[in-house]
Amino acid sequence: MRRVLPLAVIALALTACEGGGDPVEQALREEAANNHAEAEFARQQQAAERAARAAERQTEIDRLNREIAVAEVALEAASDSDVRATAQASLDESRRALAALEGEN
């Protein structure tokens, strides 16, 4: 019996040390790490979404600028009143769309 008791105490002590300390503290550390990882993932997702929206916005601005340039050239080159009216309408619409897009900042 004397030998069994020290062995049982040693086995119990080793079992208690196996998890690296207090199981409640370990669970709290794991939960904090999981919360941090989730928050970091959410932050990265939001940053990626903002970057995608900014890229889409810039693409639309570039497209409108090209449309404005084409309409300006067409307006300068046109001698027919219908062609000039169409070019002017396109120019006005593209400028309004660009102003609205740039005003979203």
SETI-80807 format. One record per residue (C-alpha): x, y, z; residue in one letter; residue number from 1. Coordinates in pm, 1 decimal, padded with zeros to 6 digits. Example, Ala and Ser with C-alpha at 12.3 -4.5 7.8 and 13.67 -1.06 7.14 Angstrom:
BEGIN
@x->01230.0, y->-00450.0, z->00780.0, resn->A, resi->1;
@x->01367.0, y->-00106.0, z->00714.0, resn->S, resi->2;
% end
This chain:
BEGIN
@x->00000.0, y->00000.0, z->00000.0, resn->M, resi->1;
@x->00286.8, y->00235.5, z->00072.4, resn->R, resi->2;
@x->00418.0, y->00198.0, z->-00282.4, resn->R, resi->3;
@x->00075.9, y->00242.1, z->-00443.8, resn->V, resi->4;
@x->00005.1, y->00575.8, z->-00276.4, resn->L, resi->5;
@x->00322.1, y->00752.0, z->-00400.6, resn->P, resi->6;
@x->00267.7, y->00615.0, z->-00749.9, resn->L, resi->7;
@x->-00091.4, y->00736.4, z->-00747.4, resn->A, resi->8;
@x->00021.4, y->01082.4, z->-00635.2, resn->V, resi->9;
@x->00285.4, y->01095.0, z->-00910.6, resn->I, resi->10;
@x->00031.3, y->00981.1, z->-01173.1, resn->A, resi->11;
@x->-00217.4, y->01240.4, z->-01052.1, resn->L, resi->12;
@x->00046.4, y->01515.4, z->-01061.0, resn->A, resi->13;
@x->00152.2, y->01421.7, z->-01414.2, resn->L, resi->14;
@x->-00209.1, y->01418.5, z->-01528.8, resn->T, resi->15;
@x->-00265.7, y->01764.9, z->-01383.4, resn->A, resi->16;
@x->00040.5, y->01900.2, z->-01565.1, resn->C, resi->17;
@x->-00047.2, y->01745.4, z->-01898.3, resn->E, resi->18;
@x->-00275.5, y->02031.6, z->-02014.4, resn->G, resi->19;
@x->-00022.3, y->02301.0, z->-01938.4, resn->G, resi->20;
@x->-00191.8, y->02440.4, z->-01631.9, resn->G, resi->21;
@x->-00537.8, y->02528.1, z->-01516.1, resn->D, resi->22;
@x->-00792.4, y->02397.6, z->-01770.0, resn->P, resi->23;
@x->-01012.0, y->02704.4, z->-01717.7, resn->V, resi->24;
@x->-00722.5, y->02938.2, z->-01796.2, resn->E, resi->25;
@x->-00634.3, y->02727.2, z->-02099.8, resn->Q, resi->26;
@x->-00994.2, y->02742.6, z->-02224.0, resn->A, resi->27;
@x->-00997.3, y->03119.9, z->-02173.7, resn->L, resi->28;
@x->-00670.6, y->03156.0, z->-02366.7, resn->R, resi->29;
@x->-00805.3, y->02942.2, z->-02650.1, resn->E, resi->30;
@x->-01128.8, y->03140.2, z->-02660.1, resn->E, resi->31;
@x->-00935.5, y->03468.9, z->-02666.2, resn->A, resi->32;
@x->-00716.9, y->03338.8, z->-02948.9, resn->A, resi->33;
@x->-01024.9, y->03229.0, z->-03144.6, resn->N, resi->34;
@x->-01191.9, y->03566.6, z->-03088.9, resn->N, resi->35;
@x->-00878.2, y->03746.4, z->-03204.5, resn->H, resi->36;
@x->-00854.4, y->03528.5, z->-03515.7, resn->A, resi->37;
@x->-01220.5, y->03591.9, z->-03601.3, resn->E, resi->38;
@x->-01181.4, y->03966.3, z->-03550.5, resn->A, resi->39;
@x->-00868.0, y->03972.9, z->-03766.4, resn->E, resi->40;
@x->-01043.5, y->03774.7, z->-04039.2, resn->F, resi->41;
@x->-01339.2, y->04016.6, z->-04031.6, resn->A, resi->42;
@x->-01101.1, y->04312.5, z->-04051.1, resn->R, resi->43;
@x->-00923.1, y->04161.9, z->-04350.8, resn->Q, resi->44;
@x->-01255.9, y->04088.4, z->-04522.0, resn->Q, resi->45;
@x->-01369.8, y->04447.8, z->-04471.8, resn->Q, resi->46;
@x->-01041.6, y->04581.0, z->-04606.6, resn->A, resi->47;
@x->-01071.3, y->04356.0, z->-04913.1, resn->A, resi->48;
@x->-01429.5, y->04470.6, z->-04971.7, resn->E, resi->49;
@x->-01327.0, y->04837.8, z->-04943.7, resn->R, resi->50;
@x->-01041.8, y->04780.7, z->-05188.8, resn->A, resi->51;
@x->-01274.2, y->04604.7, z->-05434.3, resn->A, resi->52;
@x->-01527.5, y->04888.9, z->-05415.2, resn->R, resi->53;
@x->-01252.1, y->05145.8, z->-05468.1, resn->A, resi->54;
@x->-01122.2, y->04954.0, z->-05770.6, resn->A, resi->55;
@x->-01471.9, y->04930.2, z->-05919.1, resn->E, resi->56;
@x->-01524.8, y->05300.8, z->-05860.2, resn->R, resi->57;
@x->-01194.6, y->05386.3, z->-06028.6, resn->Q, resi->58;
@x->-01281.6, y->05164.0, z->-06324.7, resn->T, resi->59;
@x->-01611.2, y->05348.6, z->-06366.3, resn->E, resi->60;
@x->-01436.4, y->05688.3, z->-06342.1, resn->I, resi->61;
@x->-01189.1, y->05579.5, z->-06610.4, resn->D, resi->62;
@x->-01472.3, y->05461.1, z->-06834.5, resn->R, resi->63;
@x->-01660.6, y->05789.1, z->-06794.4, resn->L, resi->64;
@x->-01346.6, y->05989.6, z->-06870.6, resn->N, resi->65;
@x->-01302.7, y->05790.6, z->-07192.6, resn->R, resi->66;
@x->-01667.0, y->05853.4, z->-07285.5, resn->E, resi->67;
@x->-01620.3, y->06226.7, z->-07221.3, resn->I, resi->68;
@x->-01310.2, y->06235.1, z->-07441.2, resn->A, resi->69;
@x->-01490.1, y->06053.7, z->-07724.7, resn->V, resi->70;
@x->-01794.1, y->06282.0, z->-07697.5, resn->A, resi->71;
@x->-01572.5, y->06591.8, z->-07700.7, resn->E, resi->72;
@x->-01392.7, y->06474.4, z->-08015.6, resn->V, resi->73;
@x->-01723.6, y->06384.1, z->-08180.4, resn->A, resi->74;
@x->-01868.8, y->06722.4, z->-08089.0, resn->L, resi->75;
@x->-01570.5, y->06909.0, z->-08235.5, resn->E, resi->76;
@x->-01565.8, y->06702.5, z->-08553.0, resn->A, resi->77;
@x->-01939.5, y->06693.2, z->-08621.8, resn->A, resi->78;
@x->-02097.0, y->06932.0, z->-08865.1, resn->S, resi->79;
@x->-02441.6, y->06772.2, z->-08868.8, resn->D, resi->80;
@x->-02673.7, y->06922.2, z->-08605.5, resn->S, resi->81;
@x->-02820.0, y->06581.3, z->-08508.5, resn->D, resi->82;
@x->-02473.4, y->06433.4, z->-08455.2, resn->V, resi->83;
@x->-02371.1, y->06741.1, z->-08254.3, resn->R, resi->84;
@x->-02686.6, y->06714.6, z->-08040.7, resn->A, resi->85;
@x->-02622.5, y->06344.9, z->-07973.9, resn->T, resi->86;
@x->-02257.1, y->06410.4, z->-07886.7, resn->A, resi->87;
@x->-02355.5, y->06698.7, z->-07657.2, resn->Q, resi->88;
@x->-02619.2, y->06483.3, z->-07482.8, resn->A, resi->89;
@x->-02363.5, y->06204.2, z->-07434.1, resn->S, resi->90;
@x->-02108.8, y->06453.3, z->-07305.1, resn->L, resi->91;
@x->-02356.0, y->06606.7, z->-07060.6, resn->D, resi->92;
@x->-02470.8, y->06268.0, z->-06931.9, resn->E, resi->93;
@x->-02115.9, y->06140.1, z->-06885.4, resn->S, resi->94;
@x->-02015.2, y->06458.1, z->-06701.6, resn->R, resi->95;
@x->-02319.4, y->06431.3, z->-06469.6, resn->R, resi->96;
@x->-02242.3, y->06066.1, z->-06396.4, resn->A, resi->97;
@x->-01876.5, y->06148.5, z->-06329.7, resn->L, resi->98;
@x->-01965.8, y->06438.5, z->-06099.8, resn->A, resi->99;
@x->-02206.9, y->06216.1, z->-05907.3, resn->A, resi->100;
@x->-01947.4, y->05941.8, z->-05875.3, resn->L, resi->101;
@x->-01676.5, y->06181.8, z->-05762.2, resn->E, resi->102;
@x->-01919.3, y->06338.6, z->-05513.9, resn->G, resi->103;
@x->-01963.9, y->06004.5, z->-05333.5, resn->E, resi->104;
@x->-01638.2, y->06047.0, z->-05142.4, resn->N, resi->105;
% end
